Amino acid sequence: MEKIIEITHLTKHYKDLTAVNDLSLNVYKGDVFGFLGPNGAGKSTTIRMLLTLISPTKGEINIFGKNLNKNRNDILRKVGAIVEKPDFYGYLSAYKNLEILGRISGCDVSKKRIMEILELVGLDKRYKSKVKTFSHGMKQRLGLAQALLHDPELIILDEPTTGLDPQGMKEIRDLINYLSKEKNKTIFLSSHILYEVELVANRMVIINKGATKVEGLVSDLLNAANLKVTFGLTSVTEAKILLGQTQWINKVDSFTETKIVFSINHEEIPLVNKLLVENNIAVNSIVPMRSLEEYFLDITEKSST
């Protein structure tokens, strides 16, 4: 697989503070890569080093297979980014802001291109409005439009849904999916809204205290340990009696009138199912689930002790 971002032993010191500590990770072409960690974990510092806004103390960053320090201009031409709060000319329209910013960056600022991007982020109907009349969420959308204007191969998003209502968050999520699946963009997504990352990311890393704690496929990492597995049953009463005679009763998390929730791993699911079915208790459904939030807390709490 083609590596788009390769970070090796990246470290950033600020006097007595180590903001990033020997961080290594890989982002592959087509990834929606979730970059997760608690406040102060080193996420923003890492993103600023990726965009050459600050220099690392040591370590190496390669993007598109090239050393970032030696090929800065060539690399950044193919990168779009939102970092923290986007700034614009408040007295100018959304359209005029993109036109000016596009010219500064040397990309296509035809009316057709600008309107395509504004439509993509849901601002086409407000293209004449002055940015000072925009809500914080609308400015976030305009920041995303700016990041996409030059059709980048790599998109780095630092908290892109900040200030958006639930509908706006869904629209940004849909846009990320569209850019990944339809346009084959690689997306590096930093967010504290874990549910959002779980819905869009295929790979992720969790960092804490500036260092990698775990990296891999979202599906593999969430399935790596105990799950909350809900068995939908025809007779919970009979199942409770049966389970009370076995060791599985210790794995029961909760009961409802129609369901039993177990805390078990993947290998144990067929064993529980077999027990129930062999004792004539019909199983209507089996739904395993482990939330990214639960996994995130588990990893970061362990690394803090």
N, C-alpha and C positions, 0 to 999 in steps of 0.2 A: 504493500500500500504506500502511496505517495505521502510523505510527510509535508504538511504545510507549515506547521510550527514545531520546532524542536528546541526545547529549553534544557540546558545541561548545567547542573551545579550552579544555578543562578543565586547570587547573594547580594543583598544591599544593606549596608550599615549606615546608620546616622549616629555618629559619635558612639554612645553607649547602647543605642537601640539597634537590634537586628530585625529589620522589617521583613526581609526575605532571607531564608536560611537554607542554602544548598538545594534549591528547588529544581526538580527535573520533571518534564512532562512532554508528551507528544500529541499533536493534533493532526489528524489525517484528512486528506481531501474528501470533502462532502460531509464531514462531521458537523453536527450541532453539539458543541462541546461545552458542557456545564462546568463553570469554574466557581467552586463553592467554598465557603469558609465563614466563620463568625467574624464579627467586626474586629478589626485589628489583626486579621490573619495574614495580611500582606497582599490581598487581591488587587487593590488600586495601585499599589506600588509596582506590582508585576505588570499590570496593564500599561502603566506609564513607561516602564522600561521597554515593553513591546513596541511602543509608539515613539521611542527615543526622546521622550520628554524629560527623562532623567537617565543617568548612566548607572549601570551596575557596578558594584564594588569588585565583583569577580563573577566568573561564569560566562556562558556563551548562549546567544540566541541566534538560531538560523530560521529564516522564513523563506518559503519557496526554494529551499535547498541552498540558500545563500546566507553568508554571514551578515547579520543586520548592521553591525558596526562599519563594515567595509562597503556595503551596497545599500546604504540607507535610502537614497532617493529613488533608485529603481524599485525597491521593495515597497516603499510607502505609496507609490503611484497606484499600486494594486490592492491597497488596504483602505477600507472605510471604517470609521469609528465614531461612537458616541462615548465620551468620557465625562461622567458626572453631569453637570447642568449645562446644556447647550446655550451659547450666547449669540444673539442676533441684533441687527439694527432695528430697534423697536418702532421707529417712526416710518420704516419702510414696509412694504407688503411682503407676504410670504414669497410671492413670485420674484420680486426684486431682490430679496435676500439671496435666494438660490442663484439667480442670475449673476450677482456680484461675486458670491463665493465660488461659483463655478468658473468664472473667468480668472479669479485669483489662482485656482488650482489647475487651470489649463484644460478643463474638460468640456464636453459638449453642453452648451447652454442654449440650444435652440428651444423655441417655445414648445415644440412638440415634446422634447425630452423632459423639460421641467414639468409640464402638465402631466405627463405619464407618471413621474415620480410622485407628484402631489396627489394624484388619484390613488396611487399604490398605498400611500399612508393615510388616505382619507381626508385630505385637506384641499382637494380640488375646488370645492364649492366656496372656500375661503381664500382663494389665491390672491384676491385683491385687498384683503383685510390687512391692516397694519398689525405687525407682530405684537405691539404693546397691548393690543386688545385680546391676545390669546391667553388661554389658561395655561397652567404649568404643563398639563398633559398634552396640550396642542403644541407647545414648544418642544416637548419630547418627540412628537411625531415629525415636526419640522427638522429636528436634529437628525432623525433617522433618514429623512429625505435627503439631507445634505450628505450623509454618509454614503448613500446609494447613488448619488448623482453621477459619479464617474464610473459606475458599473464595476465595482471592485470584486476581486476574486475572494478576498478574505474580509469578513466583517466582524469587528470587535465591538461588542455591546456591553457597556458597564451600566447595569441597572436600567434597562430600556423601558420598563413599565412603571417607573417611578411617577407618581402623580396621576396615573390613569385610573379610571373607574373600571369595574369588572368587564364591561363591554369593550372598553378600549384595550384592556389587557388581552382579551380574547382576539381582538383584531391584530394586535402585535404578534401574538402567538401564531395566528394563521399566516401572517406575513413571513415570519421566520420559517414556518413549514414550507411555504411557497418558495421562498428563496433557496431553501435547501433542496427540496425535491424537484422543483420545476426548473430552477436556474442553476442548480449544482454549485451553489455557493458554500463556502466553508464558514461556519459561524462560531465565534468564541464568545460565550455568553456568561457574564458574571451577574449573579443575582442573589438576593437574600430571600426571594419568594420561591421556596423550594418546590411547591406544587407546580408552579409554572415551568421550572426546569425539568421536572419529572415528565411533563406532558410533551416537551419538544426535544430534549437532548437524547442522543443515542450513546454518547460517551461522556464521562465526567471525571473530575478530580476533586477531592476534598482536601483543602489545606488548613493547617492550624499552626499558629506561631511561625508562619513563613515557610513551613515545610510540608511536603506531600505526605498525606496520611493514607490515602487509597486512590487508585486510578483504575479505570476500566469501563466496560460496557455497563450502562445503567441497568439493563435487565439482569446481567450476571451479578452485579453488586447487590442489588435489592433482593436477589434470590439466594444470596450466599449464606444466610443464617435463618433463624426462626422467622416464620411468616405467621400472620393472622389468617387462618384458613377457615372459611365459613362453609359448613355443610348444611345444605337445605334438606330437611327430612320430612317424611310423612308422619312420623311419630317420635317427637322429642322425648315424651314421657318414657317410652320403652327404651329409647337410646340411653337415657340417664341411668336407668336401672342396670342396663348391660354394662355401661362404662364404669359404673360404681364397683363392678366386680373385677375390673382390670386396672392395669397401671395407667391406662389412657386418661382416667379421670383426673390425674395430676396435670395433664396437658390441656384441660378445658379452660378456656378464658372466660366464656360467658354463655348463657342460655337465653333463647327467646322461645316463643310458642312454636316457631317453625324452623329455627336454626340453632346450630351449636357452633361456636367459634373456638377453634383450637389454636394453641401456640406451638407449632411443630415445624420441622424442616421439610424440604421437598421429598426426601426419601420416605418419610413417614406417612405422607398423604395416601398412597395406595394401601398401606397396612391398615389404616383406620377405615378406609372405604371397604376393604375386604372383610373386616370384622363386622361392620354394620350389615353389609349385604348378606353375609353367610348366616346372620341371625334374623333374616327376613325383615330388616328395616330398610325401606326403599330410600335411596339417596337421589334427590331431585337435582341437586347442583353442588358443585365444589368450586369455591372462589378463593384462590390464594391472593393475599395482598400484604405488601409491606411498603409503607410510605417512605418517600425519600426523607421526609422530615424526621421520622423515627430513626432511620439509618444515620442521617447526618448527626443527630444529637448523640447517638450511641458512639460514633467514631470520635467526635470532638470532645465528648466528656471523658472518654478513655485516654485520649492524648493529653488531657489537661491534668490528669492525676499522676 
